[in-house]
Amino acid sequence: MRLYYLIAVYFLYQLSVFSQDKVVALHPAVGDTIEFTEKKMYFLFPEIEDTDFNNGQIFTGKNGFYLVCGTKSSKIIHNIDPVAFNQYRLNIEKLYAYYISSTNADTLNISTNELKSLSAVPHINLINAEMLENLPKESRRYQYLKNEAEKLGLWGEDKENYIKTSGYIELFSTKKKK
């Protein structure tokens, strides 16, 4: 009888181990527990308020990914879309590579005397008086063409092309062959 009891307890334990959801490491740089500083550094989970996030772990289950956020007083569970999960991984990968490359020391060595001589370089005006005079006119023209393009229902690249061509746009119609 005791042997049956031990076997039953063993199978129940194995069943409970297999039914538990597994912790997923979002990225090796972050690990399996995401801290608040990592959330801010890698721009993770923008839909979760900073006040509601102290740390978190991502689990995978039957219904996909979910995040268990530990706050100061409780734990909150948020579902994570698989597409968003992959986007978070990609963001971490890109930002991690950037942070690693930006830690290299700056190789520019300029003495204070050279800096003083650089400050003596004359200032170059990028806009002359004629351009400054035409600026209000060009601004009004741009706004007018932008409004006209929106009235015509043009958006994106079509709208920009309409503005760049000064409001002239060709509409092509194709003749159907019989």
C-alpha positions in Angstrom: 0.0 0.0 0.0 2.8 2.3 0.9 4.5 1.6 -2.5 1.3 2.7 -4.3 1.1 5.9 -2.3 4.7 6.7 -3.2 4.1 6.0 -6.9 1.0 8.2 -6.9 2.9 11.0 -5.3 5.7 10.6 -7.8 3.3 10.8 -10.8 1.5 13.8 -9.4 4.8 15.5 -8.9 5.9 14.8 -12.5 2.5 15.9 -13.8 2.8 19.2 -11.9 6.3 19.8 -13.2 5.2 19.2 -16.8 2.1 21.4 -16.5 4.1 24.4 -15.2 4.8 27.1 -17.7 8.4 27.7 -18.6 10.3 31.0 -18.0 11.6 32.5 -21.3 14.7 34.7 -21.4 13.9 37.5 -23.7 17.6 38.1 -24.6 20.8 37.0 -23.0 21.6 40.6 -22.2 18.5 40.9 -20.1 18.2 37.3 -18.7 15.1 35.7 -17.5 14.2 38.5 -15.0 13.6 41.9 -16.5 14.4 44.8 -14.2 12.9 48.3 -14.3 16.2 49.7 -15.6 16.2 47.2 -18.5 12.6 48.1 -19.3 13.6 51.7 -19.7 17.0 51.1 -21.4 15.6 48.7 -24.1 12.2 50.5 -24.4 10.3 47.3 -23.4 6.5 47.0 -22.7 5.4 50.6 -23.5 1.8 49.6 -22.8 2.7 49.0 -19.1 3.0 52.0 -16.9 6.3 52.5 -15.2 4.6 52.7 -11.8 3.1 49.2 -12.4 6.5 47.7 -13.2 9.2 46.8 -10.7 10.5 43.6 -12.4 9.0 40.9 -14.6 9.4 37.5 -16.1 8.0 36.1 -19.4 6.5 32.7 -19.4 5.3 30.6 -22.3 2.2 28.5 -21.9 -0.5 26.9 -24.0 -2.0 30.3 -25.0 1.3 32.0 -25.9 3.5 34.3 -24.0 2.6 36.3 -20.9 4.5 38.7 -18.6 4.2 38.5 -14.8 5.0 42.0 -13.5 6.1 42.3 -10.0 5.0 45.6 -8.5 5.7 46.9 -5.0 2.5 45.4 -3.7 1.3 42.7 -6.1 1.9 40.8 -9.3 0.1 41.6 -12.5 -0.2 39.3 -15.6 -0.1 40.7 -19.1 -0.6 38.7 -22.3 2.1 39.3 -24.9 1.5 38.9 -28.6 4.1 36.7 -30.3 4.8 39.4 -32.9 5.4 41.9 -30.1 7.6 39.3 -28.3 9.8 39.0 -31.4 9.9 42.8 -31.8 11.1 43.2 -28.2 13.9 40.7 -28.9 14.9 42.6 -32.1 14.8 45.9 -30.2 17.1 44.5 -27.5 19.5 43.1 -30.1 19.7 46.4 -31.9 20.1 48.5 -28.8 22.5 46.1 -27.2 24.8 46.3 -30.3 24.5 50.1 -30.2 25.4 50.3 -26.5 28.4 47.9 -27.0 29.7 50.0 -30.0 29.2 53.3 -28.2 31.3 52.2 -25.2 34.4 52.5 -27.4 36.5 55.4 -26.3 36.4 58.5 -28.4 39.6 58.7 -30.5 39.5 62.5 -31.1 42.4 64.1 -29.4 42.2 67.9 -29.5 44.2 70.1 -27.3 42.8 73.3 -25.7 44.9 75.5 -28.0 43.4 73.8 -31.1 39.9 74.3 -29.6 40.6 78.0 -29.2 41.7 78.2 -32.8 38.6 76.4 -34.0 36.4 79.0 -32.2 38.1 81.7 -34.3 36.7 80.2 -37.5 34.3 82.8 -39.0 30.6 82.0 -38.8 29.0 81.0 -42.1 25.5 82.1 -42.8 23.5 79.3 -44.3 20.6 81.6 -45.4 21.1 84.8 -47.2 18.8 87.9 -47.3 17.0 86.9 -50.5 16.2 83.5 -49.1 15.0 85.0 -45.8 12.8 87.3 -47.8 11.2 84.5 -49.8 10.7 82.2 -46.8 7.2 83.4 -45.8 6.0 83.1 -49.4 7.4 79.6 -49.8 6.0 78.5 -46.5 2.5 79.7 -47.5 2.9 78.0 -50.9 3.9 74.7 -49.2 0.9 74.8 -46.7 -1.5 75.6 -49.6 -0.3 72.7 -51.7 -0.3 70.4 -48.7 -4.0 71.3 -47.9 -4.9 70.9 -51.6 -3.3 67.4 -51.7 -5.2 66.4 -48.6 -8.5 67.7 -50.1 -7.8 65.5 -53.1 -7.3 62.5 -50.9 -3.6 62.1 -51.5 -1.4 60.8 -48.7 2.2 59.6 -48.2 4.3 59.6 -51.3 1.5 60.8 -53.6 1.0 63.9 -51.4 4.7 64.7 -51.4 5.0 64.3 -55.1 2.0 66.6 -55.5 3.7 69.3 -53.4 7.1 68.9 -55.1 5.5 69.3 -58.6 3.8 72.5 -57.5 0.3 71.0 -57.6 0.6 69.5 -61.1 -0.2 65.9 -61.2 -0.9 63.6 -64.2 -3.5 61.0 -63.9 -3.0 58.2 -66.4 -5.9 56.1 -67.6 -5.4 52.9 -69.4 -7.5 51.8 -72.3 -8.7 48.2 -72.1 -7.8 46.0 -75.1 -10.7 44.1 -76.6 
